Amino acid sequence: MEKVKKDGCIAVLYSPGFGAGWSSWNNNDKEWLLFNPEIVAAVESGDRKKAEEIAERLGKELNGENDYTCVLGADGLEIAWIREGEAFEITEYDGNESYNIISQGQYKTA
């Protein structure tokens, strides 16, 4: 999967703010929503409507005409620059996405 890299970090798309999650409201097979260079470029330019249109188009191209890709979180899209190779997770509550760097968390193991 192609990703945008800058200064040793990878651009990761997420949607903070309540409403709809960007990647969290879609199936795991839509990981491209996290990294797509076209969408990253649209967000960097401030054109979130274009980001939404790109995601809708790619959803149909990659997953088929009858597959739904939720793009409701496009208006709040942000970019997190995460060090290349770093494990992270996207969490969501009521549409409000956040990201956690696994190595920086205080995770418990059963």
C-alpha positions in Angstrom: 0.0 0.0 0.0 1.4 3.4 -1.0 1.8 5.8 1.9 2.9 9.4 2.3 6.3 9.7 4.1 7.9 12.8 5.4 10.9 13.2 7.8 10.7 9.5 8.7 7.0 9.6 9.5 3.9 8.3 7.7 0.7 10.3 7.3 -2.2 8.6 9.0 -5.7 10.0 8.5 -8.2 10.1 11.4 -11.3 12.2 12.3 -11.3 13.7 15.8 -14.5 15.3 16.9 -17.9 13.7 17.5 -20.1 12.6 14.6 -18.7 9.9 12.4 -15.4 8.0 12.5 -13.3 7.9 9.3 -11.7 4.5 9.3 -13.4 3.2 12.5 -16.8 3.2 10.9 -15.7 1.1 8.0 -14.6 -2.6 7.7 -11.0 -3.6 8.4 -10.5 -4.2 4.6 -10.6 -0.5 4.1 -7.2 0.2 5.6 -6.5 2.5 2.6 -8.7 5.1 4.3 -5.8 5.5 6.8 -3.0 6.1 4.3 -4.3 7.0 0.8 -1.9 9.6 -0.7 -4.7 11.3 -2.7 -6.8 11.8 0.4 -3.7 13.0 2.4 -3.0 15.6 -0.3 -6.6 16.8 -0.2 -6.5 17.2 3.6 -3.2 19.0 3.5 -4.6 21.5 1.0 -7.7 22.0 3.3 -10.1 20.5 0.8 -12.0 17.9 2.9 -14.9 17.8 0.3 -12.4 16.6 -2.2 -11.1 14.0 0.3 -14.7 12.8 0.7 -15.1 12.5 -3.1 -11.9 10.6 -3.5 -12.9 8.2 -0.8 -16.3 7.5 -2.4 -14.6 6.9 -5.7 -11.9 4.6 -4.3 -14.5 2.7 -2.3 -16.3 1.8 -5.4 -13.1 1.0 -7.3 -11.5 -1.1 -4.6 -14.6 -2.7 -2.9 -17.2 -2.8 -5.7 -20.2 -0.7 -6.6 -22.5 -2.3 -4.0 -20.1 -1.8 -1.1 -20.7 1.2 1.2 -17.8 3.3 2.4 -18.7 5.7 5.2 -17.2 9.0 4.5 -19.2 11.1 7.0 -16.0 11.8 9.0 -14.3 13.6 6.0 -15.2 17.1 7.2 -13.1 16.7 10.3 -10.1 14.8 8.9 -6.7 15.4 10.3 -3.3 13.9 9.7 -1.2 12.3 12.4 2.5 11.9 11.5 3.5 8.6 13.0 7.1 7.3 12.9 7.5 4.7 10.2 7.2 1.2 11.6 5.6 2.4 14.8 2.5 0.3 15.9 -0.6 2.3 16.5 -4.3 1.9 16.9 -7.3 4.1 16.1 -9.9 4.2 18.8 -13.4 5.7 18.5 -16.1 6.9 20.8 -19.3 8.3 19.3 -17.4 9.1 16.1 -14.6 10.8 17.8 -11.4 9.1 16.6 -8.1 9.3 18.3 -4.8 7.4 17.8 -2.6 5.7 20.3 1.0 4.8 19.8 1.3 1.3 21.2 4.9 1.7 22.5 3.9 4.9 24.4 0.8 3.5 26.1 0.5 1.8 29.4 -1.2 -1.3 28.2 -2.0 -4.2 30.4 -1.6 -7.8 29.5 -3.8 -10.6 30.9 
